[in-house]
Amino acid sequence: MLKLRPNCECCDRDLPPDAREAMICTFECTFCAGCAADVFAGTCPNCGGDLVRRPIRPAALLVKYPASTERVLRDGECLAKRAAA
């Protein structure tokens, strides 16, 4: 079951469960489409895998299988990006 993390690990942008711009890798590292493309060129900085669009969990199933509330943030190039925002 996907965790559906609530934020971009780079810029900390909110990514609710129905966000079409949420991108994930096979380990569920989660980034917004902007960071995935502009900062990481479509490759996960953690595992080196592809970043692809995260599927949308139907609203009715979010009741039984809620999204994660745990926020994850990277350092390095992302820390500089957050400071500039």
N, C-alpha and C positions, 0 to 999 in steps of 0.2 A: 504494500500500500504506500503510495507516495505521501510524503509528509506535507507537501504544499507549504513550504516555508514562506513567511510573511513579508520578506524584504529582499532587495538586491544586496548581495554580500559585499558589493563594491561601494555603491553610492548611498546605500540604505533607503532607497526609494521603496515605498510601500507597494507590495505586489499581492493584492487580495486573491483568493482562490479562483476568481473568474478573470484574472488579468491575462489578456492575450499577448502582452509583451514580456511575460515571464519566460526565461530560458533556463534549462537545466542540463546537467550532464548525467551520465549513468549512475553517479553517486549522489544525485540530487543537489549538487552545488547549484545555487540559484542566483541568477543575475537578470537585470532588466535588459531589454533588447539593445539599448544604447551602449551599456557597458560591455555586453557580450560582443558587439560588433566593433566599437571604437577603441576599447581598452584591450580586449583579448582576442580580437580578430576571429571570433567564433570557436575558440579553443579554450577549454576549461583550464584556468591557471593552477588548479589543485591536482588534477589527474591527467591532463593532456588530452582528454576526450572531447568529442564534439559537443557544442552547446546547441540544443534544439528546443523548439517551442514546447513549453510545459502543457500537458493536456488539462482541460477544464473538467473538474469533477461536478457532475450534475448537482444542483442546489438541494434536491431532495436527499441525496446521499451525504451531503455535508453535515446533516443532523446526526446521522449514525457514525460517520467517519469525518470528524472535524479536521480542519487545517491546523497545522502547528502554529504556536504563538512564539516559539523560540527564535529570536533574531540572531543571525550570524553575521559577523563583519570581518573582512580581511584587512591586513595592514599593507605596507608597501605602497605600490602605485595607487591603490584605492584610498589610502589615508590622505595622500596629496590631492586626489580628486575631491574628497569630501571637504577638505580645508578650503578648496577653491570655490566651492558651491555657496 
